[in-house]
Amino acid sequence: MPGISPTTTDVLRAGGAIAGIALIVAGTYDTRWLPAVGCLAVVTFAGTEFALERVRRWLDQADRRADQQRVLEDVHRELRRANATAEHAQAELADLAREWNSLVREAMHGQTERAERVERAAQPSQVRASPSR
């Protein structure tokens, strides 16, 4: 049995066997009790094996729960790692968005300056053209 030592299993079986044998020996002193004591001994043996089977089942369930717990812990660890990665990616995206916005502002500011220079350049020529009339 996994999870329970073989010594414990052997002790339980030996205890059941000793109890059954003690019942049989006690029944042999008076033969009229022999059938009842024999049945009781069989019930004792069966009860011991039933109890061992229940313990096996309980240990299997405990092992399955432990496996599920390990899987859940692994999934939780992966989710935390993915969350950290997502936070890092969001921070990088925010940095890129700030850089992009500053580049757009610079480009827009540069276009505004160029447009102002073009307007200024155009205005003196209009002013020069006016006095010549």
Secondary structure, 3 states (H helix, E strand, C coil): CCCCCHHHHHHHHHHHHHHHHHHHHHHHCCHHHHHHHHHHHHHHHHHHHHHHHHHHHHHHHHHHHHHHHHHHHHHHHHHHHHHHHHHHHHHHHHHHHHHHHHHHHHHHHHHHHHHHHHHHHHHHHHHHHCCCC
